[in-house]
């Protein structure tokens, strides 16, 4: 085919639609929701080009109306996974030979499909399947995913442009090959954008992928895969292997062709996969790449110079948007004694106005937590708060219609309380009040209290206080915010990821992440090779 030095369209972040009353986007998404409510989607295993509808099925329910089944998802067996691996490997060489600009065009087209005719479908899927309000769905399932698809192509072109220098008489080049084998993408329930991105990034760079989605996000995940197929993604490049995780993970770990794992989920599961790779290291054709974003116990620390209202607002938004089920959600706050009464009262007043309920009612700020196990786990922490702390707001949960947990603010006297250390992954924020003069000690306490290091924020007008937090907490958060809530990273603006027990910090939404899914090969061509083995010094 004709050659050219192609320039990728310059990416810009997708504008967020408001869905305000009487807007056309609101009318379209309401109509789509109504249509989806009447259907029960049958979600298969996709092994190469074969859609498998037989086998054990798990119902997908609306978390805010848990008697309503919106999909049944087939649970892939070991045999299904092995079939998917074989199907992926059959197309691997052909997909790797597709020129980068042709692969890029597929994902750029998918971005425009999502921003256009697929927008309402994906928003409705995230709302019904994951209990996101229309705003949370819009910023995640649409805008962030559009950004991932477009910016990743831009980052990939920058990666390909990274070339070595050449001395006279030779030409040195770097080519960026896919990994040898297949990539396992294990994706979470809480962000469709992350789920698709974990599968799409390796595929963009020429890899074949087995995508293991969360069952609770299977509805939206399957629709996103259909969108990619409509955009031109060949069958076999991304296979779809839903299930409980253990079956799919073990089958992939046993394959000598496992080339990498792209993971977002719990720290415990990521450690299990890492150990599984280590135990079988001698069996693989190459060392698998391991990329993971895991848990968080994200903090906000305030200095006595902080703006109390801004701090209270950040606590409410950062802690309770999407029911506190963001990896970056504010979960523990440290407030000086002089500031606490105003921050507490303003936060409690805000919380008292928050509406929790069915996300199909657009006046609700919060929906339901994702499923029964999450509800029961969070309810256990609410009981702990009542017996060992002071519940200032919320503290109740109701599962009669949906898995609803009220936004909860708790004060504890012990900075090492379990609720200051353990990941809750729900709408619960725990506060500890410190003496104003102990700001630096508190920063050190924050650094040593939790095993996680994902996101964190400092609120202060005093710049010296900001610098102290910046320095003392340098390893405590991979994404650090100054006078802002610790959530809401935007692709291309705040690359996302953390260290310690929060993952490998490979920064989704940046060039850093793409590097992990390419295997460079250096090529040296000498134009006039020597014909005498002897060197001048031998004369």
N, C-alpha and C positions, 0 to 999 in steps of 0.2 A: 504494500500500500504506500501511497505518497508519504514522504517524510516532511517534518516541519518542527520548528521550535515553538511549541504551543504555549500561550500565556493563559493560565487559569484565570477565570473571572475573579476580580477582587472581592473577597467575602465581606459582608457586613452583617451585624447581628439582626436577626429577624425581629421586626417590631411586634410588640405585644398588643393584641386586640383587647378592648375593654369589656365586651359583652354586657355593656350597660343596657338598660331597658330601651326598647325600640330600635336597637342596632340590628343590622342585617345578620351579623355573625351570631347574635343571640338567637334569633329566630331559626337560623339554620341548625344550630347545635341542639336546640330544643326539639326540632322536628326529627333529627337523627336519633336522639335519645329515645323518643317515642317509638321509633321503628325498631331499635335494638331491643327495647323492653318486650316486644312481642315475639322475639326470636330466641331460640336456644342454639347457639353455634356449636357445631361438632368440630373439635380441633384434633387433627391427626398428628401422628409422628410423620415427619418428612425425612426419609432416608434416601439421600441422593435425589432422584426424581420420583420416587415412589411414596405416595401418601398412604399411610397405614391407619385405618379407622377401626381395626379390631383390637380387642384386648381390654384390660382393666381401664375403667374410666373414672375420673374424679370430677365431681361437679364444681364449677366456679360460681360463687354466689356474689351478690352485691353485699359488701360489708355493712352498708347502712340499711339493708333490707334482706337479711340473711336467709329468708325463706324463698327468695326469688333466685332461681338458677338461670344464669345467662349463657353458660357454656358447659360442655362436657369435654374434658381433655384426656386423651389417651395417654396412658403411662408407658413409656418405652421400656422394653425388656432388654436384657443383655443381648439377645439375638438382634433386636432392632438397632441397638447401638453399633454392633459389629457390622450390620448391613450399611449403616450410615457411614461408618469409617471406610468401608470398602468403596462405597459410592463416591465419597469425597476424594479418595486417592485415585480413583479412575479419571476424575476431571482435573486433578491437581496440576499436571504438566501443561494441559491445554490452557487452563486459567492463568498460569504463570507466564505463558507466552503471549497473552493478550497485552498489547501495548498499554502503558500507564494511562495515556490520555483516553483510551477507550474504557478502561475501568473507571476512570474519574468521571466520565460522562454519565455512567450509570448512577453513581451516587449523587451527582449534581442534579440529574433528572429526578431522583427520589426526593431530594430536598425541595424542588419546585412542586412536585406532586403533593408533598406534605403541606407546604405553605398554601397550596391552592385547593384542588378538588378533594384531597384526603383529609383536610384539616378537621372538619366536623366529625368524621368517622373516628379519627384517632382521639380527639378530645372526648367524644362520647364514650369511647371504650375505656379511657383512663378514669373518667368520672364514675361510670357504672362498675367497672371491675376493681378499681383501686380506691374508690371513695375520695377522689380528689374534687375539690370545688372547681368550678370552671376556670378560675384564675390560676390555681395551682396546676391544673392540667395544661392550660395554655402555655405557661412558662416552662413546664417540663416536657410534656409529650409532644408539643409542637415546636415552640421557639428554640429550646435548647437542642432538640434533635435536628432541626433544620441547621442550626449553627454547627453542630458536630459534623454533619454531612458536608457542608460547604467548607468549613475551616480545615477539616482533615485533608481535603483535596489540596488546599493551599499549602498546608504544612508538608504534605507529601512531595509537592513540586519543589519546595525549598530543600527538602532532604535530598532529592535527586540532583539538585544543583550544587550540592556540596561535593566538590571534586578536588583531587590532589594537584599539585603543581607538576610541571613537566620540564625536565632539563633538556638542553639542546640535543637533537638527534633521537628523541623518544617522545612517546605520548602515553601519559599515565591517566587511567580512568578508574572510576568506581561505579559499579552497578549494584543495584539494591534488589537482591533476590528475596523471594519468600522463604520462610523456614522450611526445612525438609520434613514433611509429614503433615499433620493436621493440628489445629488449635482448638482447644476446648474452651468455650465461653460460658461461664456460669454466672447467671445474672439475677438481680434481686427483684423484689416485688415493688419497691417504692418509686422507682424512676424508669419509665419506658425509655427515656432518652439514653440512660446509662445502659439499659439492657440491649438496645439496638446497637449502640456505639461499641460495646464490647465485642460484638460479632462483626460489625462493619469495618472497624479499623484494620484488623488483620486481613480481611477480605480485600480491602482497597489496595493493600500492599502485595496482593497476589497469593495470599494464603487461602486454604480451604478450612472451614470452620464447622464444628459441631456446637450448636447453641442449645444449652440446657437452661430454659427459663424457669422462674418461680411459677408454680401452679397458680398462685393467686394473681399473677400478672399475665397468664397465658392468653387471655382474651385479647388484650391490646398487643401483646408480642406477636401473636399469629397474624393479626391484621397488618402490623408493620412489616412482617416478612412478605405478605402478599403485595404490599406497596413496593418493596424492593424488587420482587419478581416482575411486577408491572413495569418498573423502571428499566428492566432488561437484565437483571441478575440471573445468570444461568443456574439451572437446577444442579445441585451437588456442591455448589460453592459454599452455601450455608445450609446445613441440615438442621432439623428441628427435633430435639429429643427431650420432650418434657418428662417429668417424673419426680420421684421423691428425692433424688440427688445421689443417694448411695449406690443404686444400681448403675446409673449412668457414669458416675465418677469412677467406680471400680472398673467398669468395662473399658473406659478410656485409659486409665492408669496402666492397665495390663497390656495395652497395645504398644509394640515397639516403635510405632510411628507417631506417638505423642510428641509434638514439637513445642507445645507451649500451653499455658493455662492463663486465661484472662478472666479475672474473678472480681466480683463485688458481692459481699455477703458478710457472714459472721467471721470473727477472728478464729473461733474454734474450727469451723469448716475449712478455712484456708490453711490452718496448721495441719489439719488432717490430710488435705491434698498434698501439701508440701512434704509431709512425712511419707506419704504414699509414693511420691516421686523418688524421694531419697532411698527408700527401700528397694526400688527397682532400677536404680540408676544404671546398673550394668546392662540392663536389657534394652535400653533405648538406642536408636541410631544416632542421636545427638543429644546434647544436654538440653532438656526442655527449659524454655523461658517461663518464668513465673512472675506474673504481675497481679497484684491484689490491692483492692481498697476495701477495708474491713470496718471495724467498729469505731465508735467515738464516744467520748464523754466530754463534750465540748463546753468551754467555759466562757464566761464574761467576768472580767475583773474591773472594778471601778475605783478610781482614785477620788479623794475628797473634793477635787476640783471638777468632777464630772457634772454634766448636765443631767439632773435627776429625771426630767421628763423624757429625754432622749434615751436614757438607760432603761426606764420602765417600758418604753415603747419597744426597744430592742429585745427586752426580755419576753414580752408578749408575742411579738412577731417571730422572733428567733426560736422561741420555745414551743409555740402552739400551732404555727402554720403547718398544714398537712399532719395535724395530730401529733406533732413531735416525731414523726417517722422519717425525718431526713437524717442522713448520716451526720450532717453538720449542725443539727438542731442544738440550740442552747439548752444545757441540761443542769449545769451548776453555775451559780453566780456568787461572787465575792464582793460585798458592799461595805464601805466604811460606816462606822456607827453614826457619824454625824449626818450621813446622807440617807441612811436606811429608813427612817420613819416616812419621809416624803416618797422615796422610791416604792416602798411597800404599799403605801396608801394609794398611790397613783396606779400601780400595777394591779392591785386588787380591784380598784374602780373600773379599770379597763376590762379585766377578766369578767366582771359581773355583767358586762354588756355583750359578751361573746355568745353567739347563737351556735349551738351544736345540733346537727341533725342531718337529714337526708340531703345530699348534695344537689339533688334535682330542685330543691328549694334554694334559689340563688341568694336569699338573704342570710344563709348560714355561712359562718366564717370557718367552721370545722365540720368534717364528716366523721366517719367511724374509723376505728383502728382496723387493721387488715383482716383479722380472723380470730377464731376462738382462742387458740394458744396465746396470741398477743394480748387479747383482752384479759385472760386469766393471769398472765404474767404481770401485766401492769396493775391489775386489781390487787395482786399480792403486795406490790410496792405501796399502794394506797393504804393498805392495812398496816404496813410497817411504819408509814408516815404518821398514822394516827396514834400509834403506841410509843414511838420513839422520837417524834418531832412535833412540830406545831403546824397544822394545816391552816393556811391563811385564806385560801380560796380553793374551790372545787373539792376534790377528794371523793367524788362519787362516780359510779359507773352503772350502766343499765344496758342489758343485752336482750331485752324483750323483743325489740324489732330489729335493732342493729347493734353493732359492737361499739357503743358510745361511751366515751370516757370524758368527763368534764375537765377542762383545763385546770391544772392544779399547781398551786404555789405552796411550797413547804419551807419552813425555817427549821434548821437544826443547830444544836449547840456544839456538836463535835465536827470539826472540819474533815475528819476521816470517817465520818458516818458512811454506811454502805451506799446511801443515796447520793453521796458526793463522789463515789468511786465507780459504781457499777453502771453499765449501760442499761438504760430502761427502755429506750426506743418507744416512747409514748409521750403524751402531753403532760409531763411532770417536770417542773423546774424546782431545784432545791437550792436554798440560799443559806450562806453562812456570813455572819456579820463580824467584822474584825475592828480592832481599835485603830483609829486613823494613823497613829504613829507607827504601826506595824505593816505598812504597805509593802516594803521590800521583803519582809519575812513572809508575807502572804503570797507574794510572787513565787518565792521558793517553794512554799507549800503547794501551790497549784502545780508546779512542775513535778513534784514527787508524789502527788496523791493518786493520780490515775495512770494506768499502763498505756492509755491511748494518747495520740498526738495528731488529731485530725484538724480541727478548727478551734479558734479562740479569738477573743476580742478584748480590747482595753478601751475604757471610756475615761477621758481626762482632758481638761483644758491645759493643764500644766505640761509643757513639752518635756521637761525633765522626767516626769512620771511616765510619759509615753516611752521615752528612751530606755528607762529602767525596765519596763515591761518587755520592750523589744529585745533587750539584751538577755535578761534573766529567763525569758520564755522562748529562747531561740529554737529549742528542740521540742517544745511542747505543742506545736501546731504547725502543720504544713501550709495551712491558709490562715493568715493572721490579719485581723481587722482592727482599724483604729476608728473609734467613734461610729461604729456600725455593727449591726447584728452579725453573727458568725455564719450566716447562711446566704444563699443566693449567688454562688459563683457563676460567672458568665463566661462562656467559651470564648477564647481569644483575649479575655481581659484578666480573669483570675484562674489560671490553670489549677486543677483541683487534685488533691491527694495529701496524705499524711504519712508519718513514720511511726516508729515503735509498734505497738499492737494495732495500729490503724492501717498498716499496709506497707507497700514498697515505694510509695510516693513517686509513682511514675507519671503523674500529672496529666490526667485526661483533659482534653481541650488544649493541647499544646504539641509542639514538635517532639518533646521528650517522649511522649507516649508512643508515637509512631516508630521511633528508633528501635523500640523493643521488638517490633514485628517484622523487621527487615534484617537480612543477613548479607552484609556487604561483600563483594568480591572485587579485589584490586586487579586491574589488567594493565600490564606494561607492554607496550609495543616498541621495539627498536627498529628504526627505519633502515639503517645500514649496519648490520651486525658485524663484529670483528671477525677476521679470518686468520688471526695469529694469536696463539694462546699466550705468547710472551708479553711481559709488561716492560715499559721503558727502563725501570730501575735495574733490570737484569743486564743492561748493556755494559 
